[in-house]
Amino acid sequence: MPTPQHCPGYQEFKHLESFMCKCPSCGKKVEIFSDEFNKKHKCNSCGKDIDFTQCTLEGKA
């Protein structure tokens, strides 16, 4: 049996993109993946809810 080329589940996640943006409340940079835009998030720094549709996009990671 040949050794797998990738980890199990690789196919499911290989098209994800990572984005960095600033928390609208405190300005801390927060990373979000393209499959998480519709999920609720809290800033690890200030604890406030983050609405990624309102944050300032800092660039693509």
Backbone bond lengths (Angstrom), bond angles and torsions (degrees), N, CA, C in turn:
res aa  C-N    CA-C-N  psi(-1)  N-CA   C-N-CA  omega(-1)  CA-C   N-CA-C  phi
1 M - - - 1.455 - - 1.532 108.58 -
2 P 1.329 117.43 128.60 1.475 119.96 -178.07 1.539 111.82 -73.23
3 T 1.303 115.67 154.84 1.460 122.14 176.67 1.530 108.71 -74.01
4 P 1.350 117.91 132.73 1.481 119.54 179.03 1.525 111.43 -61.72
5 Q 1.336 117.39 146.50 1.455 123.02 179.58 1.533 112.00 -78.53
6 H 1.341 117.08 -26.13 1.464 121.49 -175.79 1.519 110.33 -137.04
7 C 1.306 116.92 165.61 1.464 122.85 176.01 1.529 109.92 -65.83
8 P 1.340 117.27 154.15 1.465 119.33 175.22 1.528 110.41 -58.89
9 G 1.307 117.68 138.57 1.459 121.89 -179.78 1.521 114.27 87.29
10 Y 1.305 117.40 -1.11 1.466 121.75 -178.12 1.520 112.20 -54.95
11 Q 1.309 117.31 -45.13 1.465 121.43 -177.02 1.523 111.95 -57.87
12 E 1.329 116.59 -36.94 1.464 121.42 -178.00 1.533 112.44 -66.41
13 F 1.323 116.87 -30.36 1.468 120.52 -173.21 1.526 115.02 -113.00
14 K 1.314 119.27 1.55 1.457 120.11 -172.46 1.524 114.04 -68.59
15 H 1.321 118.60 -16.54 1.465 120.70 -179.15 1.539 112.84 -101.14
16 L 1.326 117.87 6.36 1.463 120.53 178.70 1.526 110.20 -67.42
17 E 1.320 115.32 147.04 1.455 120.80 174.35 1.520 108.08 -120.54
18 S 1.300 116.74 149.64 1.452 123.41 179.93 1.525 108.76 -110.42
19 F 1.328 116.54 135.25 1.457 122.05 179.94 1.519 109.29 -127.09
20 M 1.323 116.93 146.11 1.460 122.41 174.26 1.518 107.50 -111.31
21 C 1.321 116.27 133.40 1.459 120.21 175.30 1.522 108.63 -143.68
22 K 1.314 116.24 167.57 1.461 121.42 -179.88 1.522 110.31 -95.73
23 C 1.328 116.45 141.05 1.455 121.50 172.86 1.527 107.07 -63.11
24 P 1.336 118.14 129.13 1.464 119.95 -179.42 1.529 113.25 -63.51
25 S 1.343 117.67 -22.69 1.463 120.72 -177.44 1.521 113.81 -86.86
26 C 1.347 117.39 -48.60 1.462 119.48 -173.84 1.524 114.28 -114.80
27 G 1.329 117.80 -12.02 1.454 120.79 177.71 1.516 115.17 87.06
28 K 1.346 118.23 -0.89 1.459 120.55 178.89 1.522 109.51 -67.16
29 K 1.344 116.57 140.30 1.455 120.89 178.77 1.526 109.25 -74.08
30 V 1.324 114.88 135.15 1.463 122.20 -177.40 1.526 108.01 -128.79
31 E 1.331 116.37 135.82 1.465 120.96 177.19 1.522 109.31 -95.27
32 I 1.314 116.29 138.42 1.457 121.67 175.31 1.523 107.99 -138.23
33 F 1.312 115.00 144.00 1.458 121.09 177.98 1.520 109.09 -98.11
34 S 1.319 115.40 154.69 1.468 121.10 -173.00 1.524 113.38 -60.93
35 D 1.324 119.16 -21.31 1.462 120.10 178.54 1.529 112.63 -89.34
36 E 1.348 118.13 4.56 1.462 122.27 -176.61 1.527 113.90 -112.23
37 F 1.327 118.60 4.25 1.460 120.25 -176.25 1.521 112.92 -60.28
38 N 1.313 118.55 -31.76 1.466 121.28 -176.63 1.518 113.37 -92.62
39 K 1.343 118.37 3.83 1.459 122.22 179.83 1.529 109.73 -96.37
40 K 1.337 115.83 155.62 1.467 120.50 176.49 1.522 109.46 -78.97
41 H 1.341 115.50 140.98 1.462 121.81 179.77 1.518 109.48 -135.94
42 K 1.334 115.31 148.58 1.455 122.04 172.51 1.524 107.74 -118.53
43 C 1.316 115.69 142.74 1.454 120.99 177.71 1.532 109.14 -68.91
44 N 1.318 116.94 132.83 1.465 120.98 178.18 1.518 112.09 -69.80
45 S 1.327 117.87 -19.12 1.453 121.76 -177.43 1.530 112.09 -89.32
46 C 1.340 117.51 -54.75 1.469 120.06 -175.31 1.533 113.46 -103.28
47 G 1.342 117.54 -13.18 1.456 121.05 176.93 1.519 115.06 80.90
48 K 1.313 117.15 1.16 1.468 119.83 -179.37 1.522 110.46 -83.53
49 D 1.340 115.14 154.25 1.456 120.44 176.86 1.524 109.93 -63.56
50 I 1.321 115.48 143.15 1.465 121.38 178.14 1.514 108.61 -113.38
51 D 1.309 116.44 124.97 1.451 122.64 173.05 1.522 105.60 -102.09
52 F 1.340 116.51 101.89 1.452 120.27 -174.51 1.515 113.31 -66.61
53 T 1.331 117.63 -13.14 1.479 118.53 174.44 1.510 110.42 -75.90
54 Q 1.347 118.11 -15.82 1.458 121.91 -178.13 1.537 112.69 -106.79
55 C 1.325 118.22 -8.83 1.471 118.72 -176.08 1.516 110.62 -79.88
56 T 1.315 115.54 162.66 1.443 122.63 178.34 1.519 108.92 -86.94
57 L 1.299 117.13 119.08 1.455 121.33 -179.78 1.518 108.91 -72.52
58 E 1.324 115.87 125.97 1.458 121.28 -177.15 1.518 112.23 -96.69
59 G 1.291 118.64 -18.20 1.467 120.62 -179.08 1.501 111.09 148.11
60 K 1.283 114.67 168.42 1.453 121.77 -179.64 1.517 108.33 -95.56
61 A 1.319 116.42 129.16 1.469 120.05 -179.98 1.508 111.34 -85.06
